[in-house]
Amino acid sequence: FLASESSDEIASFRRIALTFSTQGIGFITVPLIAYILLELRYNVDFIWRFLLGIGALPGFVVLFLRLRQGKRIRDKRDKADQDEVDNLSDRGEEGSGESINS
């Protein structure tokens, strides 16, 4: 049990590090791309729209990864719940045996 908690912490720290490192990459690459496009004499309206689209990509990637992670967490929780039910039924403890209406 402790190993799974520590691995979740490590994965969380990796996601945080990835988030901040991609911010740094963005701060470097966007001005370079803008400079190159300006030097190639592209339309300014195209350039800002293109850069805005590139800036939205990391957000979509993070959203995708977060949604995928949420599904994995639900799957683990459902499996743990099913394992608990299986363990109780193996021991013959399906419920407390008391009825609400009795």
Disulfide bonds with the S-S distance in Angstrom:
none
